[in-house]
Amino acid sequence: MQLSSLKAFFLMITLCLTQAVLFAQDNNGSGGESGGGTSKTEVNISAGGGEWYTSPWVWIVGAAIFILLLVALTSGSRRRSADSSTDRVTVTKTVERDTDV
């Protein structure tokens, strides 16, 4: 049950972040711009410059770290659930001898 709720939580967070990114990309002119028309944006890409998040290797490294973290979190819960199935049980037996001879 805990793994199911953890999966649901991560799914909810992922969908919320995706929705936030999609709203940020929406540029239909109905936002804070006056005029309500479409706007043009000039992008100047130079060979040596740019922001750090525009480099593909940053996204690859970030995805690799995310996958490793996800695998580490899920394998830790699997190991704990396997240990709980091998609980030790101590059985005591009392033996009484007949003393009437």
C-alpha positions in Angstrom: 0.0 0.0 0.0 2.9 2.4 0.7 4.5 1.8 -2.7 1.1 2.5 -4.4 0.7 5.7 -2.5 4.3 6.7 -3.3 3.7 6.1 -7.0 0.5 8.1 -6.9 2.3 11.0 -5.2 5.1 11.0 -7.8 2.6 10.9 -10.6 0.7 13.8 -9.1 3.9 15.9 -8.7 5.0 15.0 -12.3 1.7 16.0 -13.8 1.6 19.3 -11.8 5.1 20.2 -13.0 4.2 19.3 -16.5 1.1 21.4 -16.4 3.1 24.4 -15.0 5.6 24.0 -17.9 2.8 23.9 -20.4 1.2 27.0 -18.9 4.5 28.8 -19.0 4.8 28.0 -22.7 1.4 29.3 -23.6 1.9 32.6 -25.5 -1.5 33.4 -27.0 -1.4 37.1 -26.1 -4.1 36.9 -23.4 -1.6 37.2 -20.6 0.0 40.4 -19.3 0.7 41.9 -22.7 -1.4 44.7 -23.8 -2.9 44.6 -27.3 -3.9 41.0 -27.3 -2.1 40.1 -30.5 0.7 37.8 -31.2 4.3 38.8 -30.3 7.5 37.9 -32.0 10.6 37.0 -30.0 14.1 37.2 -31.5 16.5 34.5 -30.4 20.2 35.1 -30.9 22.2 31.9 -30.5 25.9 32.3 -30.4 28.4 29.6 -30.6 30.1 30.2 -27.2 27.3 31.7 -25.1 23.9 30.9 -24.0 22.4 29.9 -20.7 23.5 26.8 -18.9 20.1 25.1 -19.3 20.2 25.3 -23.1 23.0 22.8 -23.3 21.9 19.3 -24.1 24.4 17.7 -21.8 22.8 19.4 -18.8 19.5 17.7 -19.5 21.2 14.3 -20.1 23.1 14.5 -16.8 19.9 15.7 -15.0 17.9 12.8 -16.4 20.6 10.3 -15.4 20.6 11.6 -11.8 16.8 11.5 -11.7 16.7 7.9 -12.9 19.4 6.8 -10.5 17.6 8.5 -7.6 14.3 6.8 -8.6 15.9 3.4 -8.8 17.6 3.9 -5.4 14.3 4.8 -3.8 12.3 1.9 -5.3 15.0 -0.7 -4.6 15.3 0.4 -0.9 11.6 -0.3 -0.4 11.8 -3.7 -2.1 14.6 -4.8 0.2 12.7 -3.8 3.3 9.6 -5.6 2.3 11.6 -8.8 1.6 13.2 -8.7 5.1 9.8 -8.4 6.8 8.6 -11.6 5.2 11.3 -13.6 6.9 10.3 -12.8 10.5 11.7 -15.2 13.1 9.3 -17.0 15.4 10.4 -18.5 18.7 8.4 -21.6 19.8 8.6 -22.7 23.4 7.6 -26.1 24.6 6.9 -27.0 28.2 7.4 -30.6 29.2 6.0 -31.9 32.5 7.1 -35.3 33.7 4.9 -37.5 35.7 6.2 -37.7 39.3 3.8 -40.4 40.6 5.6 -43.7 40.8 
